[in-house]
């Protein structure tokens, strides 16, 4: 209960602030609908309301506050509207339906996992090379850092166009973008972990004339395990972002990115928010799975979590 109550308190506060934010965000549309229905609103003309501040409109039209919570296409949907949309698109829809959020989530998850696997393998391999080779440390690591300064929203279309030009389509282009975002946290964390053993430990093994391979497997790799899992948690979340971003430039019709695009095209803000929450829930589930694997692995190694 000591852990649950603070979380519930913060969640309740956020939901309360969300409901409060809905009122000024949706007041313009609520007043427009009320005027069309024959109600008296202040100011009377649409031009005056457009130029007026949202807070001022709320103060002058308290009777219309309730209407801000039930807009069909709100500027900011309420939490209950998002919850209903999530329920309808996950439980009430068949998984094979193109309106099912589970169906779109699975498409994005497939690219996420493939890209995460590629990025993890590449990141670990690069980290091992950096730790054991000063040349790679001085040459490759700066380029790895510079690569992350390029906005992914600008790089994603370039990657997709290049891969499409050589006949690579479908899941792989999105996976490449996911791998691009996920490999860097793995590289940084793994390099830190492989360099975490104390100099005294390394000197002791050197005194025993221990081969470098044994130093790696018996000292560096076990010492890097906590750092690796911390990086994997960041990497899996970044990989999911990469998969969603990879769906945006292609005009995809499947995936969470496609749901976001469709909602944006047709002004379905509730659909946009439900897709965002679906992505957040998926990311939390993936990070939790990594955390569970971390606890089991460290417990088996005799380390505390």
C-alpha positions in Angstrom: 0.0 0.0 0.0 2.9 2.4 0.7 3.9 2.1 -3.0 0.3 2.0 -4.5 -1.1 5.0 -2.6 1.4 7.6 -3.9 1.0 6.3 -7.5 -2.8 6.5 -7.2 -2.6 10.0 -5.7 -0.4 11.3 -8.5 -2.7 9.6 -11.1 -5.8 11.2 -9.5 -4.1 14.6 -9.5 -3.2 14.3 -13.2 -6.7 13.2 -14.2 -8.1 16.1 -12.3 -5.8 18.6 -14.0 -6.7 16.9 -17.3 -10.5 17.5 -16.7 -9.8 21.1 -15.8 -7.7 21.6 -19.0 -10.6 20.2 -21.1 -12.9 23.2 -20.2 -10.8 26.0 -21.7 -9.6 23.8 -24.6 -13.1 22.9 -25.8 -15.0 26.0 -24.8 -14.9 27.6 -28.3 -16.5 24.6 -29.9 -19.0 24.2 -27.1 -20.2 27.9 -27.5 -20.4 27.4 -31.3 -22.7 24.4 -30.8 -24.7 26.2 -28.2 -25.3 29.1 -30.5 -26.4 26.9 -33.4 -28.9 25.2 -30.9 -30.4 28.7 -30.2 -28.8 29.3 -26.8 -27.6 32.8 -25.8 -23.8 33.0 -25.5 -21.3 35.8 -24.7 -19.9 37.2 -26.9 -22.6 36.8 -29.4 -20.6 36.7 -32.6 -18.1 34.0 -33.7 -15.5 36.6 -34.6 -15.5 38.1 -31.1 -15.3 34.6 -29.5 -12.4 33.7 -31.7 -10.5 36.7 -30.6 -11.4 36.3 -26.9 -9.4 34.2 -24.4 -10.5 30.8 -23.4 -10.6 31.5 -19.7 -12.7 34.6 -20.3 -15.2 32.7 -22.3 -15.5 30.1 -19.5 -16.1 32.8 -16.9 -18.8 34.5 -19.1 -20.5 31.3 -20.1 -20.6 29.0 -17.0 -23.7 27.2 -18.2 -21.7 25.7 -21.2 -19.0 24.1 -19.1 -20.8 20.8 -19.1 -20.8 20.8 -22.9 -17.0 20.9 -23.0 -16.9 17.3 -21.7 -19.0 15.7 -24.4 -17.7 17.1 -27.7 -17.8 14.7 -30.6 -14.5 15.9 -32.0 -13.0 17.8 -29.1 -9.7 19.7 -29.2 -8.8 17.8 -26.0 -10.8 14.7 -25.2 -11.7 13.8 -21.6 -10.1 10.8 -19.9 -13.4 8.9 -20.0 -13.7 9.4 -23.7 -10.2 8.0 -24.2 -11.0 5.1 -21.9 -14.2 4.3 -23.8 -12.3 4.4 -27.1 -9.6 2.2 -25.8 -12.2 -0.3 -24.6 -14.1 -0.3 -27.8 -11.0 -0.8 -30.0 -9.3 -3.4 -27.9 -12.0 -5.5 -26.3 -15.1 -5.1 -28.4 -13.3 -5.3 -31.8 -12.0 -8.5 -33.3 -8.2 -8.7 -33.3 -8.3 -9.2 -37.0 -10.3 -6.1 -37.6 -8.5 -3.1 -39.0 -10.3 -0.9 -36.4 -8.8 -3.0 -33.6 -6.0 -1.3 -31.7 -4.6 -4.7 -30.9 -4.2 -5.4 -34.6 -2.4 -2.1 -35.2 -0.3 -2.6 -32.0 0.9 -6.0 -33.2 2.0 -4.5 -36.5 4.1 -1.9 -34.6 5.3 -4.4 -32.1 6.7 -6.7 -34.8 8.8 -3.9 -36.2 9.8 -2.8 -32.7 11.1 -6.2 -31.6 13.0 -6.8 -34.9 14.6 -3.4 -34.7 15.3 -3.8 -31.0 17.0 -7.1 -31.7 19.1 -5.6 -34.5 20.0 -2.6 -32.4 20.9 -4.6 -29.3 23.2 -7.0 -31.2 24.9 -4.1 -33.1 25.2 -2.0 -29.8 26.8 -4.9 -27.9 29.2 -5.7 -30.7 30.2 -2.1 -31.1 30.6 -1.7 -27.3 32.9 -4.7 -27.2 35.0 -3.3 -30.0 35.2 0.1 -28.4 36.4 -1.3 -25.0 39.0 -3.6 -26.5 40.3 -1.3 -29.3 41.5 2.3 -28.6 41.2 3.0 -32.3 37.5 2.2 -32.3 37.1 4.2 -29.2 38.7 7.3 -30.7 37.1 6.9 -34.2 33.7 5.1 -33.9 32.3 6.4 -30.6 32.3 10.1 -31.7 30.4 9.1 -34.9 27.9 7.1 -32.8 27.3 10.2 -30.7 27.0 12.5 -33.8 24.5 10.1 -35.4 22.0 10.7 -32.6 22.0 14.5 -33.2 20.1 14.0 -36.5 16.3 14.3 -36.0 14.7 11.0 -36.6 11.7 12.6 -38.2 14.1 13.9 -40.9 16.1 10.8 -41.2 13.2 8.3 -41.4 12.0 9.3 -44.9 15.6 9.1 -46.2 16.0 5.6 -44.9 12.7 4.5 -46.2 13.3 6.0 -49.7 16.8 4.4 -49.9 15.6 1.0 -48.9 12.6 1.2 -51.2 14.9 2.0 -54.1 16.7 -1.3 -53.6 13.5 -3.3 -53.2 13.4 -3.5 -49.4 9.9 -2.9 -48.2 7.5 -4.0 -45.5 8.7 -4.6 -42.0 12.4 -4.1 -42.4 12.6 -0.3 -43.1 10.7 0.4 -39.9 12.9 -2.1 -38.1 16.0 -0.2 -39.3 14.7 3.0 -37.9 13.9 1.3 -34.6 17.4 -0.2 -34.6 18.9 3.3 -35.2 17.2 4.6 -32.1 17.8 1.6 -29.8 21.5 0.9 -30.5 22.9 4.0 -29.0 21.6 3.5 -25.4 22.9 -0.1 -25.6 26.3 1.1 -26.8 26.7 3.7 -24.0 25.5 1.4 -21.2 27.5 -1.6 -22.4 30.7 0.5 -22.7 30.1 1.8 -19.2 29.4 -1.7 -17.9 32.4 -3.3 -19.6 34.7 -0.7 -18.1 33.1 -0.9 -14.6 35.5 -3.5 -13.1 38.0 -2.0 -10.7 41.6 -1.7 -11.8 42.7 -3.9 -9.0 40.5 -6.7 -10.4 41.9 -6.3 -13.9 45.5 -6.1 -12.5 44.9 -9.3 -10.5 43.8 -11.2 -13.6 46.7 -9.8 -15.6 49.1 -11.0 -12.9 47.6 -14.5 -13.3 48.3 -14.2 -17.0 44.5 -14.6 -17.7 43.6 -14.6 -21.4 41.6 -11.6 -22.6 38.7 -13.9 -23.5 38.5 -15.2 -19.9 38.7 -11.6 -18.6 35.7 -10.7 -20.8 33.5 -13.7 -20.0 34.3 -14.0 -16.3 34.8 -10.3 -15.2 33.7 -7.7 -17.7 30.5 -9.3 -19.0 29.1 -10.2 -15.6 30.0 -6.7 -14.3 28.2 -5.1 -17.3 24.9 -7.0 -16.8 23.1 -4.4 -14.6 24.2 -1.6 -17.0 23.1 -3.6 -20.0 19.6 -4.1 -18.7 19.2 -0.5 -17.8 20.2 0.4 -21.4 17.8 -2.2 -22.8 14.9 -0.6 -20.9 15.7 2.7 -22.6 16.4 1.0 -25.9 13.1 -0.9 -26.1 11.1 2.3 -25.5 13.2 4.1 -28.2 12.7 1.2 -30.5 8.9 1.6 -30.2 9.2 5.3 -31.0 11.2 4.4 -34.1 8.7 1.9 -35.3 5.9 4.5 -35.0 7.9 7.2 -36.6 8.8 4.8 -39.4 5.1 4.4 -40.2 4.4 8.1 -40.6 6.3 9.0 -43.9 5.0 6.0 -45.7 1.3 6.7 -45.3 0.9 3.3 -43.8 -2.6 1.9 -43.2 -1.6 -0.5 -40.4 0.2 0.2 -37.1 -0.1 2.7 -34.3 1.5 5.3 -36.5 -1.2 4.7 -39.1 -3.9 5.3 -36.4 -2.2 8.5 -35.5 -2.2 9.6 -39.1 -5.8 8.7 -39.7 -6.9 10.5 -36.6 -5.0 13.6 -37.7 -6.4 13.5 -41.2 -10.0 13.3 -40.1 -9.8 15.3 -36.9 -10.5 12.3 -34.7 -8.6 13.5 -31.6 -10.1 10.7 -29.5 -8.6 8.2 -31.8 -5.2 10.0 -31.6 -5.2 10.0 -27.8 -6.3 6.3 -27.7 -3.4 5.4 -30.0 -1.0 7.4 -27.9 -2.2 5.6 -24.7 -2.0 2.3 -26.5 1.6 3.0 -27.4 2.3 4.0 -23.8 0.8 0.9 -22.4 2.7 -1.2 -24.9 6.0 0.5 -24.0 5.3 0.0 -20.3 4.6 -3.7 -20.9 7.9 -4.1 -22.8 9.9 -2.3 -20.2 8.3 -4.4 -17.5 9.2 -7.6 -19.3 12.8 -6.4 -19.6 12.7 -5.6 -15.8 11.4 -9.1 -15.0 14.2 -10.7 -17.1 16.7 -8.5 -15.3 15.5 -9.6 -11.9 15.6 -13.3 -12.8 19.0 -12.9 -14.4 20.6 -11.0 -11.5 19.1 -13.3 -9.0 20.5 -16.3 -10.8 23.9 -14.5 -10.8 23.6 -13.9 -7.0 23.3 -10.1 -7.4 20.6 -8.0 -5.7 18.3 -6.0 -7.8 
